[in-house]
Amino acid sequence: MEVAMTRTIFRSGNSTVVSLPSGILENIGLGVGDEVNVVADVQQGHIIIQPINTMPEKITPALLEEIDQFIDRCRPALDDLADDKA
């Protein structure tokens, strides 16, 4: 799915900025502080912003979901283990 919208370039301090709506960032899994590559395609006159994938390939969204479910299911035991180590 492609989303297009008009944005205005503006100055913020010594930087030139294009604001990005939080909804778009959330849809592609980005947030404030995340690093991205900015590529200028001079021939086409395009600027491309690409997320830097810092997640190892083998760690899939499905695996992360399973880990979250495990933590939710075992929270009391994990908390007890953490208390014992403290």
mmCIF file as gemmi writes it, N, C-alpha and C atoms, coordinates in Angstrom:
data_model
loop_
_atom_site.group_PDB
_atom_site.id
_atom_site.type_symbol
_atom_site.label_atom_id
_atom_site.label_alt_id
_atom_site.label_comp_id
_atom_site.label_asym_id
_atom_site.label_entity_id
_atom_site.label_seq_id
_atom_site.pdbx_PDB_ins_code
_atom_site.Cartn_x
_atom_site.Cartn_y
_atom_site.Cartn_z
_atom_site.occupancy
_atom_site.B_iso_or_equiv
_atom_site.pdbx_formal_charge
_atom_site.auth_seq_id
_atom_site.auth_asym_id
_atom_site.pdbx_PDB_model_num
ATOM 1 N N . MET Axp A 1 ? 0.841 -1.179 0 1 0 ? 1 A 1
ATOM 2 C CA . MET Axp A 1 ? 0 0 0 1 0 ? 1 A 1
ATOM 3 C C . MET Axp A 1 ? 0.888 1.244 0 1 0 ? 1 A 1
ATOM 4 N N . GLU Axp A 2 ? 0.59 2.163 -0.868 1 0 ? 2 A 1
ATOM 5 C CA . GLU Axp A 2 ? 1.344 3.404 -0.957 1 0 ? 2 A 1
ATOM 6 C C . GLU Axp A 2 ? 0.487 4.547 -0.438 1 0 ? 2 A 1
ATOM 7 N N . VAL Axp A 3 ? 1.099 5.398 0.378 1 0 ? 3 A 1
ATOM 8 C CA . VAL Axp A 3 ? 0.402 6.563 0.92 1 0 ? 3 A 1
ATOM 9 C C . VAL Axp A 3 ? 1.147 7.803 0.447 1 0 ? 3 A 1
ATOM 10 N N . ALA Axp A 4 ? 0.441 8.751 -0.118 1 0 ? 4 A 1
ATOM 11 C CA . ALA Axp A 4 ? 1.062 9.99 -0.588 1 0 ? 4 A 1
ATOM 12 C C . ALA Axp A 4 ? 0.356 11.176 0.047 1 0 ? 4 A 1
ATOM 13 N N . MET Axp A 5 ? 1.125 12.204 0.359 1 0 ? 5 A 1
ATOM 14 C CA . MET Axp A 5 ? 0.548 13.427 0.902 1 0 ? 5 A 1
ATOM 15 C C . MET Axp A 5 ? 1.513 14.571 0.647 1 0 ? 5 A 1
ATOM 16 N N . THR Axp A 6 ? 1.008 15.765 0.684 1 0 ? 6 A 1
ATOM 17 C CA . THR Axp A 6 ? 1.831 16.953 0.488 1 0 ? 6 A 1
ATOM 18 C C . THR Axp A 6 ? 2.353 17.417 1.842 1 0 ? 6 A 1
ATOM 19 N N . ARG Axp A 7 ? 3.642 17.676 1.914 1 0 ? 7 A 1
ATOM 20 C CA . ARG Axp A 7 ? 4.271 18.199 3.126 1 0 ? 7 A 1
ATOM 21 C C . ARG Axp A 7 ? 5.059 19.445 2.737 1 0 ? 7 A 1
ATOM 22 N N . THR Axp A 8 ? 5.343 20.315 3.693 1 0 ? 8 A 1
ATOM 23 C CA . THR Axp A 8 ? 6.095 21.539 3.45 1 0 ? 8 A 1
ATOM 24 C C . THR Axp A 8 ? 7.479 21.417 4.07 1 0 ? 8 A 1
ATOM 25 N N . ILE Axp A 9 ? 8.488 21.815 3.307 1 0 ? 9 A 1
ATOM 26 C CA . ILE Axp A 9 ? 9.862 21.849 3.83 1 0 ? 9 A 1
ATOM 27 C C . ILE Axp A 9 ? 9.995 23.131 4.646 1 0 ? 9 A 1
ATOM 28 N N . PHE Axp A 10 ? 10.569 23.006 5.859 1 0 ? 10 A 1
ATOM 29 C CA . PHE Axp A 10 ? 10.749 24.189 6.696 1 0 ? 10 A 1
ATOM 30 C C . PHE Axp A 10 ? 12.093 24.128 7.413 1 0 ? 10 A 1
ATOM 31 N N . ARG Axp A 11 ? 12.461 25.229 8.02 1 0 ? 11 A 1
ATOM 32 C CA . ARG Axp A 11 ? 13.734 25.322 8.726 1 0 ? 11 A 1
ATOM 33 C C . ARG Axp A 11 ? 13.48 25.137 10.213 1 0 ? 11 A 1
ATOM 34 N N . SER Axp A 12 ? 14.388 24.376 10.854 1 0 ? 12 A 1
ATOM 35 C CA . SER Axp A 12 ? 14.376 24.205 12.304 1 0 ? 12 A 1
ATOM 36 C C . SER Axp A 12 ? 15.818 24.331 12.768 1 0 ? 12 A 1
ATOM 37 N N . GLY Axp A 13 ? 16.163 25.47 13.357 1 0 ? 13 A 1
ATOM 38 C CA . GLY Axp A 13 ? 17.558 25.72 13.709 1 0 ? 13 A 1
ATOM 39 C C . GLY Axp A 13 ? 18.38 25.824 12.438 1 0 ? 13 A 1
ATOM 40 N N . ASN Axp A 14 ? 19.46 25.038 12.363 1 0 ? 14 A 1
ATOM 41 C CA . ASN Axp A 14 ? 20.303 25.037 11.169 1 0 ? 14 A 1
ATOM 42 C C . ASN Axp A 14 ? 19.929 23.925 10.198 1 0 ? 14 A 1
ATOM 43 N N . SER Axp A 15 ? 18.854 23.209 10.476 1 0 ? 15 A 1
ATOM 44 C CA . SER Axp A 15 ? 18.454 22.073 9.64 1 0 ? 15 A 1
ATOM 45 C C . SER Axp A 15 ? 17.247 22.417 8.782 1 0 ? 15 A 1
ATOM 46 N N . THR Axp A 16 ? 17.145 21.724 7.658 1 0 ? 16 A 1
ATOM 47 C CA . THR Axp A 16 ? 15.959 21.79 6.815 1 0 ? 16 A 1
ATOM 48 C C . THR Axp A 16 ? 15.167 20.523 7.082 1 0 ? 16 A 1
ATOM 49 N N . VAL Axp A 17 ? 13.862 20.649 7.309 1 0 ? 17 A 1
ATOM 50 C CA . VAL Axp A 17 ? 13.064 19.552 7.847 1 0 ? 17 A 1
ATOM 51 C C . VAL Axp A 17 ? 11.816 19.314 7 1 0 ? 17 A 1
ATOM 52 N N . VAL Axp A 18 ? 11.443 18.048 6.872 1 0 ? 18 A 1
ATOM 53 C CA . VAL Axp A 18 ? 10.13 17.65 6.365 1 0 ? 18 A 1
ATOM 54 C C . VAL Axp A 18 ? 9.519 16.797 7.463 1 0 ? 18 A 1
ATOM 55 N N . SER Axp A 19 ? 8.392 17.22 8.019 1 0 ? 19 A 1
ATOM 56 C CA . SER Axp A 19 ? 7.768 16.441 9.093 1 0 ? 19 A 1
ATOM 57 C C . SER Axp A 19 ? 7.063 15.225 8.508 1 0 ? 19 A 1
ATOM 58 N N . LEU Axp A 20 ? 7.065 14.139 9.268 1 0 ? 20 A 1
ATOM 59 C CA . LEU Axp A 20 ? 6.411 12.895 8.857 1 0 ? 20 A 1
ATOM 60 C C . LEU Axp A 20 ? 5.32 12.566 9.864 1 0 ? 20 A 1
ATOM 61 N N . PRO Axp A 21 ? 4.107 12.33 9.411 1 0 ? 21 A 1
ATOM 62 C CA . PRO Axp A 21 ? 3.007 12.015 10.326 1 0 ? 21 A 1
ATOM 63 C C . PRO Axp A 21 ? 3.28 10.73 11.113 1 0 ? 21 A 1
ATOM 64 N N . SER Axp A 22 ? 2.915 10.74 12.385 1 0 ? 22 A 1
ATOM 65 C CA . SER Axp A 22 ? 3.168 9.576 13.241 1 0 ? 22 A 1
ATOM 66 C C . SER Axp A 22 ? 2.486 8.324 12.71 1 0 ? 22 A 1
ATOM 67 N N . GLY Axp A 23 ? 1.322 8.459 12.091 1 0 ? 23 A 1
ATOM 68 C CA . GLY Axp A 23 ? 0.62 7.295 11.549 1 0 ? 23 A 1
ATOM 69 C C . GLY Axp A 23 ? 1.424 6.575 10.487 1 0 ? 23 A 1
ATOM 70 N N . ILE Axp A 24 ? 2.075 7.338 9.624 1 0 ? 24 A 1
ATOM 71 C CA . ILE Axp A 24 ? 2.913 6.718 8.589 1 0 ? 24 A 1
ATOM 72 C C . ILE Axp A 24 ? 4.096 6.019 9.238 1 0 ? 24 A 1
ATOM 73 N N . LEU Axp A 25 ? 4.735 6.678 10.194 1 0 ? 25 A 1
ATOM 74 C CA . LEU Axp A 25 ? 5.883 6.069 10.868 1 0 ? 25 A 1
ATOM 75 C C . LEU Axp A 25 ? 5.48 4.778 11.567 1 0 ? 25 A 1
ATOM 76 N N . GLU Axp A 26 ? 4.352 4.796 12.261 1 0 ? 26 A 1
ATOM 77 C CA . GLU Axp A 26 ? 3.876 3.594 12.955 1 0 ? 26 A 1
ATOM 78 C C . GLU Axp A 26 ? 3.611 2.461 11.978 1 0 ? 26 A 1
ATOM 79 N N . ASN Axp A 27 ? 3.03 2.775 10.823 1 0 ? 27 A 1
ATOM 80 C CA . ASN Axp A 27 ? 2.711 1.741 9.837 1 0 ? 27 A 1
ATOM 81 C C . ASN Axp A 27 ? 3.943 1.043 9.287 1 0 ? 27 A 1
ATOM 82 N N . ILE Axp A 28 ? 5.072 1.739 9.252 1 0 ? 28 A 1
ATOM 83 C CA . ILE Axp A 28 ? 6.291 1.097 8.756 1 0 ? 28 A 1
ATOM 84 C C . ILE Axp A 28 ? 7.256 0.748 9.883 1 0 ? 28 A 1
ATOM 85 N N . GLY Axp A 29 ? 6.797 0.905 11.132 1 0 ? 29 A 1
ATOM 86 C CA . GLY Axp A 29 ? 7.592 0.472 12.28 1 0 ? 29 A 1
ATOM 87 C C . GLY Axp A 29 ? 8.715 1.409 12.662 1 0 ? 29 A 1
ATOM 88 N N . LEU Axp A 30 ? 8.565 2.694 12.401 1 0 ? 30 A 1
ATOM 89 C CA . LEU Axp A 30 ? 9.587 3.668 12.777 1 0 ? 30 A 1
ATOM 90 C C . LEU Axp A 30 ? 9.057 4.614 13.837 1 0 ? 30 A 1
ATOM 91 N N . GLY Axp A 31 ? 9.983 5.214 14.581 1 0 ? 31 A 1
ATOM 92 C CA . GLY Axp A 31 ? 9.61 6.189 15.587 1 0 ? 31 A 1
ATOM 93 C C . GLY Axp A 31 ? 10.716 7.2 15.778 1 0 ? 31 A 1
ATOM 94 N N . VAL Axp A 32 ? 10.474 8.183 16.61 1 0 ? 32 A 1
ATOM 95 C CA . VAL Axp A 32 ? 11.463 9.213 16.908 1 0 ? 32 A 1
ATOM 96 C C . VAL Axp A 32 ? 12.722 8.542 17.451 1 0 ? 32 A 1
ATOM 97 N N . GLY Axp A 33 ? 13.871 8.918 16.923 1 0 ? 33 A 1
ATOM 98 C CA . GLY Axp A 33 ? 15.14 8.359 17.368 1 0 ? 33 A 1
ATOM 99 C C . GLY Axp A 33 ? 15.647 7.214 16.51 1 0 ? 33 A 1
ATOM 100 N N . ASP Axp A 34 ? 14.793 6.628 15.678 1 0 ? 34 A 1
ATOM 101 C CA . ASP Axp A 34 ? 15.239 5.55 14.792 1 0 ? 34 A 1
ATOM 102 C C . ASP Axp A 34 ? 16.127 6.123 13.695 1 0 ? 34 A 1
ATOM 103 N N . GLU Axp A 35 ? 17.107 5.325 13.27 1 0 ? 35 A 1
ATOM 104 C CA . GLU Axp A 35 ? 17.99 5.753 12.195 1 0 ? 35 A 1
ATOM 105 C C . GLU Axp A 35 ? 17.434 5.309 10.848 1 0 ? 35 A 1
ATOM 106 N N . VAL Axp A 36 ? 17.608 6.168 9.847 1 0 ? 36 A 1
ATOM 107 C CA . VAL Axp A 36 ? 17.169 5.868 8.487 1 0 ? 36 A 1
ATOM 108 C C . VAL Axp A 36 ? 18.276 6.268 7.515 1 0 ? 36 A 1
ATOM 109 N N . ASN Axp A 37 ? 18.257 5.662 6.334 1 0 ? 37 A 1
ATOM 110 C CA . ASN Axp A 37 ? 19.108 6.102 5.231 1 0 ? 37 A 1
ATOM 111 C C . ASN Axp A 37 ? 18.3 7.068 4.386 1 0 ? 37 A 1
ATOM 112 N N . VAL Axp A 38 ? 18.928 8.159 3.984 1 0 ? 38 A 1
ATOM 113 C CA . VAL Axp A 38 ? 18.292 9.115 3.087 1 0 ? 38 A 1
ATOM 114 C C . VAL Axp A 38 ? 19.057 9.072 1.77 1 0 ? 38 A 1
ATOM 115 N N . VAL Axp A 39 ? 18.347 8.714 0.697 1 0 ? 39 A 1
ATOM 116 C CA . VAL Axp A 39 ? 18.962 8.554 -0.618 1 0 ? 39 A 1
ATOM 117 C C . VAL Axp A 39 ? 18.348 9.575 -1.564 1 0 ? 39 A 1
ATOM 118 N N . ALA Axp A 40 ? 19.196 10.334 -2.25 1 0 ? 40 A 1
ATOM 119 C CA . ALA Axp A 40 ? 18.719 11.287 -3.252 1 0 ? 40 A 1
ATOM 120 C C . ALA Axp A 40 ? 18.908 10.669 -4.631 1 0 ? 40 A 1
ATOM 121 N N . ASP Axp A 41 ? 17.81 10.425 -5.328 1 0 ? 41 A 1
ATOM 122 C CA . ASP Axp A 41 ? 17.848 9.947 -6.711 1 0 ? 41 A 1
ATOM 123 C C . ASP Axp A 41 ? 17.782 11.191 -7.592 1 0 ? 41 A 1
ATOM 124 N N . VAL Axp A 42 ? 18.95 11.702 -7.948 1 0 ? 42 A 1
ATOM 125 C CA . VAL Axp A 42 ? 19.041 12.966 -8.669 1 0 ? 42 A 1
ATOM 126 C C . VAL Axp A 42 ? 18.39 12.863 -10.046 1 0 ? 42 A 1
ATOM 127 N N . GLN Axp A 43 ? 18.569 11.744 -10.725 1 0 ? 43 A 1
ATOM 128 C CA . GLN Axp A 43 ? 17.994 11.588 -12.065 1 0 ? 43 A 1
ATOM 129 C C . GLN Axp A 43 ? 16.467 11.647 -12.032 1 0 ? 43 A 1
ATOM 130 N N . GLN Axp A 44 ? 15.862 11.015 -11.039 1 0 ? 44 A 1
ATOM 131 C CA . GLN Axp A 44 ? 14.401 10.993 -10.934 1 0 ? 44 A 1
ATOM 132 C C . GLN Axp A 44 ? 13.845 12.186 -10.154 1 0 ? 44 A 1
ATOM 133 N N . GLY Axp A 45 ? 14.728 12.887 -9.427 1 0 ? 45 A 1
ATOM 134 C CA . GLY Axp A 45 ? 14.276 13.991 -8.593 1 0 ? 45 A 1
ATOM 135 C C . GLY Axp A 45 ? 13.526 13.527 -7.359 1 0 ? 45 A 1
ATOM 136 N N . HIS Axp A 46 ? 13.914 12.357 -6.818 1 0 ? 46 A 1
ATOM 137 C CA . HIS Axp A 46 ? 13.245 11.777 -5.65 1 0 ? 46 A 1
ATOM 138 C C . HIS Axp A 46 ? 14.179 11.734 -4.452 1 0 ? 46 A 1
ATOM 139 N N . ILE Axp A 47 ? 13.605 11.83 -3.29 1 0 ? 47 A 1
ATOM 140 C CA . ILE Axp A 47 ? 14.31 11.562 -2.036 1 0 ? 47 A 1
ATOM 141 C C . ILE Axp A 47 ? 13.655 10.33 -1.44 1 0 ? 47 A 1
ATOM 142 N N . ILE Axp A 48 ? 14.477 9.351 -1.084 1 0 ? 48 A 1
ATOM 143 C CA . ILE Axp A 48 ? 13.969 8.092 -0.54 1 0 ? 48 A 1
ATOM 144 C C . ILE Axp A 48 ? 14.472 7.952 0.888 1 0 ? 48 A 1
ATOM 145 N N . ILE Axp A 49 ? 13.561 7.691 1.806 1 0 ? 49 A 1
ATOM 146 C CA . ILE Axp A 49 ? 13.91 7.462 3.209 1 0 ? 49 A 1
ATOM 147 C C . ILE Axp A 49 ? 13.678 5.987 3.49 1 0 ? 49 A 1
ATOM 148 N N . GLN Axp A 50 ? 14.753 5.285 3.878 1 0 ? 50 A 1
ATOM 149 C CA . GLN Axp A 50 ? 14.663 3.845 4.103 1 0 ? 50 A 1
ATOM 150 C C . GLN Axp A 50 ? 15.039 3.512 5.542 1 0 ? 50 A 1
ATOM 151 N N . PRO Axp A 51 ? 14.241 2.686 6.208 1 0 ? 51 A 1
ATOM 152 C CA . PRO Axp A 51 ? 14.608 2.252 7.555 1 0 ? 51 A 1
ATOM 153 C C . PRO Axp A 51 ? 15.903 1.456 7.522 1 0 ? 51 A 1
ATOM 154 N N . ILE Axp A 52 ? 16.705 1.606 8.555 1 0 ? 52 A 1
ATOM 155 C CA . ILE Axp A 52 ? 17.886 0.768 8.721 1 0 ? 52 A 1
ATOM 156 C C . ILE Axp A 52 ? 17.443 -0.429 9.535 1 0 ? 52 A 1
ATOM 157 N N . ASN Axp A 53 ? 17.518 -1.607 8.947 1 0 ? 53 A 1
ATOM 158 C CA . ASN Axp A 53 ? 17.067 -2.821 9.624 1 0 ? 53 A 1
ATOM 159 C C . ASN Axp A 53 ? 18.151 -3.279 10.596 1 0 ? 53 A 1
ATOM 160 N N . THR Axp A 54 ? 17.925 -3.031 11.884 1 0 ? 54 A 1
ATOM 161 C CA . THR Axp A 54 ? 18.893 -3.429 12.893 1 0 ? 54 A 1
ATOM 162 C C . THR Axp A 54 ? 18.533 -4.765 13.53 1 0 ? 54 A 1
ATOM 163 N N . MET Axp A 55 ? 17.402 -5.329 13.134 1 0 ? 55 A 1
ATOM 164 C CA . MET Axp A 55 ? 16.949 -6.608 13.678 1 0 ? 55 A 1
ATOM 165 C C . MET Axp A 55 ? 17.586 -7.745 12.878 1 0 ? 55 A 1
ATOM 166 N N . PRO Axp A 56 ? 18.258 -8.688 13.563 1 0 ? 56 A 1
ATOM 167 C CA . PRO Axp A 56 ? 18.813 -9.833 12.835 1 0 ? 56 A 1
ATOM 168 C C . PRO Axp A 56 ? 17.726 -10.553 12.039 1 0 ? 56 A 1
ATOM 169 N N . GLU Axp A 57 ? 18.112 -11.084 10.87 1 0 ? 57 A 1
ATOM 170 C CA . GLU Axp A 57 ? 17.151 -11.718 9.961 1 0 ? 57 A 1
ATOM 171 C C . GLU Axp A 57 ? 16.328 -12.815 10.614 1 0 ? 57 A 1
ATOM 172 N N . LYS Axp A 58 ? 16.942 -13.602 11.489 1 0 ? 58 A 1
ATOM 173 C CA . LYS Axp A 58 ? 16.247 -14.749 12.077 1 0 ? 58 A 1
ATOM 174 C C . LYS Axp A 58 ? 15.218 -14.336 13.119 1 0 ? 58 A 1
ATOM 175 N N . ILE Axp A 59 ? 15.257 -13.09 13.572 1 0 ? 59 A 1
ATOM 176 C CA . ILE Axp A 59 ? 14.278 -12.619 14.549 1 0 ? 59 A 1
ATOM 177 C C . ILE Axp A 59 ? 13.111 -12.016 13.776 1 0 ? 59 A 1
ATOM 178 N N . THR Axp A 60 ? 12.097 -12.819 13.58 1 0 ? 60 A 1
ATOM 179 C CA . THR Axp A 60 ? 10.932 -12.426 12.791 1 0 ? 60 A 1
ATOM 180 C C . THR Axp A 60 ? 9.863 -11.813 13.692 1 0 ? 60 A 1
ATOM 181 N N . PRO Axp A 61 ? 8.918 -11.089 13.113 1 0 ? 61 A 1
ATOM 182 C CA . PRO Axp A 61 ? 7.801 -10.577 13.919 1 0 ? 61 A 1
ATOM 183 C C . PRO Axp A 61 ? 7.051 -11.7 14.641 1 0 ? 61 A 1
ATOM 184 N N . ALA Axp A 62 ? 6.939 -12.873 14.011 1 0 ? 62 A 1
ATOM 185 C CA . ALA Axp A 62 ? 6.252 -14.005 14.649 1 0 ? 62 A 1
ATOM 186 C C . ALA Axp A 62 ? 7.014 -14.459 15.894 1 0 ? 62 A 1
ATOM 187 N N . LEU Axp A 63 ? 8.338 -14.502 15.811 1 0 ? 63 A 1
ATOM 188 C CA . LEU Axp A 63 ? 9.141 -14.888 16.974 1 0 ? 63 A 1
ATOM 189 C C . LEU Axp A 63 ? 8.984 -13.859 18.091 1 0 ? 63 A 1
ATOM 190 N N . LEU Axp A 64 ? 9.015 -12.584 17.747 1 0 ? 64 A 1
ATOM 191 C CA . LEU Axp A 64 ? 8.833 -11.543 18.765 1 0 ? 64 A 1
ATOM 192 C C . LEU Axp A 64 ? 7.475 -11.661 19.444 1 0 ? 64 A 1
ATOM 193 N N . GLU Axp A 65 ? 6.439 -11.994 18.679 1 0 ? 65 A 1
ATOM 194 C CA . GLU Axp A 65 ? 5.101 -12.189 19.242 1 0 ? 65 A 1
ATOM 195 C C . GLU Axp A 65 ? 5.091 -13.373 20.203 1 0 ? 65 A 1
ATOM 196 N N . GLU Axp A 66 ? 5.758 -14.469 19.824 1 0 ? 66 A 1
ATOM 197 C CA . GLU Axp A 66 ? 5.835 -15.636 20.708 1 0 ? 66 A 1
ATOM 198 C C . GLU Axp A 66 ? 6.556 -15.295 22.004 1 0 ? 66 A 1
ATOM 199 N N . ILE Axp A 67 ? 7.622 -14.516 21.91 1 0 ? 67 A 1
ATOM 200 C CA . ILE Axp A 67 ? 8.366 -14.107 23.107 1 0 ? 67 A 1
ATOM 201 C C . ILE Axp A 67 ? 7.48 -13.254 24.009 1 0 ? 67 A 1
ATOM 202 N N . ASP Axp A 68 ? 6.751 -12.307 23.428 1 0 ? 68 A 1
ATOM 203 C CA . ASP Axp A 68 ? 5.831 -11.471 24.215 1 0 ? 68 A 1
ATOM 204 C C . ASP Axp A 68 ? 4.779 -12.323 24.925 1 0 ? 68 A 1
ATOM 205 N N . GLN Axp A 69 ? 4.228 -13.31 24.218 1 0 ? 69 A 1
ATOM 206 C CA . GLN Axp A 69 ? 3.22 -14.191 24.817 1 0 ? 69 A 1
ATOM 207 C C . GLN Axp A 69 ? 3.822 -15.017 25.951 1 0 ? 69 A 1
ATOM 208 N N . PHE Axp A 70 ? 5.05 -15.497 25.765 1 0 ? 70 A 1
ATOM 209 C CA . PHE Axp A 70 ? 5.733 -16.256 26.813 1 0 ? 70 A 1
ATOM 210 C C . PHE Axp A 70 ? 5.922 -15.389 28.055 1 0 ? 70 A 1
ATOM 211 N N . ILE Axp A 71 ? 6.392 -14.164 27.855 1 0 ? 71 A 1
ATOM 212 C CA . ILE Axp A 71 ? 6.619 -13.264 28.989 1 0 ? 71 A 1
ATOM 213 C C . ILE Axp A 71 ? 5.308 -12.974 29.712 1 0 ? 71 A 1
ATOM 214 N N . ASP Axp A 72 ? 4.238 -12.723 28.954 1 0 ? 72 A 1
ATOM 215 C CA . ASP Axp A 72 ? 2.931 -12.476 29.575 1 0 ? 72 A 1
ATOM 216 C C . ASP Axp A 72 ? 2.467 -13.679 30.391 1 0 ? 72 A 1
ATOM 217 N N . ARG Axp A 73 ? 2.644 -14.874 29.83 1 0 ? 73 A 1
ATOM 218 C CA . ARG Axp A 73 ? 2.195 -16.104 30.496 1 0 ? 73 A 1
ATOM 219 C C . ARG Axp A 73 ? 3.011 -16.394 31.757 1 0 ? 73 A 1
ATOM 220 N N . CYS Axp A 74 ? 4.295 -16.109 31.697 1 0 ? 74 A 1
ATOM 221 C CA . CYS Axp A 74 ? 5.204 -16.509 32.784 1 0 ? 74 A 1
ATOM 222 C C . CYS Axp A 74 ? 5.639 -15.334 33.651 1 0 ? 74 A 1
ATOM 223 N N . ARG Axp A 75 ? 4.974 -14.198 33.555 1 0 ? 75 A 1
ATOM 224 C CA . ARG Axp A 75 ? 5.381 -12.991 34.276 1 0 ? 75 A 1
ATOM 225 C C . ARG Axp A 75 ? 5.624 -13.221 35.771 1 0 ? 75 A 1
ATOM 226 N N . PRO Axp A 76 ? 4.724 -13.878 36.52 1 0 ? 76 A 1
ATOM 227 C CA . PRO Axp A 76 ? 4.983 -14.052 37.958 1 0 ? 76 A 1
ATOM 228 C C . PRO Axp A 76 ? 6.283 -14.815 38.231 1 0 ? 76 A 1
ATOM 229 N N . ALA Axp A 77 ? 6.517 -15.89 37.506 1 0 ? 77 A 1
ATOM 230 C CA . ALA Axp A 77 ? 7.735 -16.675 37.717 1 0 ? 77 A 1
ATOM 231 C C . ALA Axp A 77 ? 8.974 -15.866 37.336 1 0 ? 77 A 1
ATOM 232 N N . LEU Axp A 78 ? 8.899 -15.121 36.255 1 0 ? 78 A 1
ATOM 233 C CA . LEU Axp A 78 ? 10.041 -14.304 35.84 1 0 ? 78 A 1
ATOM 234 C C . LEU Axp A 78 ? 10.327 -13.209 36.861 1 0 ? 78 A 1
ATOM 235 N N . ASP Axp A 79 ? 9.268 -12.598 37.409 1 0 ? 79 A 1
ATOM 236 C CA . ASP Axp A 79 ? 9.453 -11.585 38.451 1 0 ? 79 A 1
ATOM 237 C C . ASP Axp A 79 ? 10.102 -12.191 39.688 1 0 ? 79 A 1
ATOM 238 N N . ASP Axp A 80 ? 9.675 -13.403 40.075 1 0 ? 80 A 1
ATOM 239 C CA . ASP Axp A 80 ? 10.275 -14.082 41.228 1 0 ? 80 A 1
ATOM 240 C C . ASP Axp A 80 ? 11.756 -14.354 40.986 1 0 ? 80 A 1
ATOM 241 N N . LEU Axp A 81 ? 12.087 -14.808 39.79 1 0 ? 81 A 1
ATOM 242 C CA . LEU Axp A 81 ? 13.491 -15.061 39.46 1 0 ? 81 A 1
ATOM 243 C C . LEU Axp A 81 ? 14.305 -13.779 39.526 1 0 ? 81 A 1
ATOM 244 N N . ALA Axp A 82 ? 13.756 -12.688 39.032 1 0 ? 82 A 1
ATOM 245 C CA . ALA Axp A 82 ? 14.459 -11.409 39.065 1 0 ? 82 A 1
ATOM 246 C C . ALA Axp A 82 ? 14.664 -10.951 40.504 1 0 ? 82 A 1
ATOM 247 N N . ASP Axp A 83 ? 13.653 -11.153 41.376 1 0 ? 83 A 1
ATOM 248 C CA . ASP Axp A 83 ? 13.774 -10.773 42.784 1 0 ? 83 A 1
ATOM 249 C C . ASP Axp A 83 ? 14.848 -11.593 43.481 1 0 ? 83 A 1
ATOM 250 N N . ASP Axp A 84 ? 14.952 -12.883 43.138 1 0 ? 84 A 1
ATOM 251 C CA . ASP Axp A 84 ? 15.96 -13.749 43.75 1 0 ? 84 A 1
ATOM 252 C C . ASP Axp A 84 ? 17.368 -13.319 43.38 1 0 ? 84 A 1
ATOM 253 N N . LYS Axp A 85 ? 17.555 -12.768 42.192 1 0 ? 85 A 1
ATOM 254 C CA . LYS Axp A 85 ? 18.879 -12.339 41.722 1 0 ? 85 A 1
ATOM 255 C C . LYS Axp A 85 ? 19.275 -10.996 42.321 1 0 ? 85 A 1
ATOM 256 N N . ALA Axp A 86 ? 18.305 -10.206 42.758 1 0 ? 86 A 1
ATOM 257 C CA . ALA Axp A 86 ? 18.581 -8.852 43.258 1 0 ? 86 A 1
ATOM 258 C C . ALA Axp A 86 ? 19.176 -8.847 44.621 1 0 ? 86 A 1
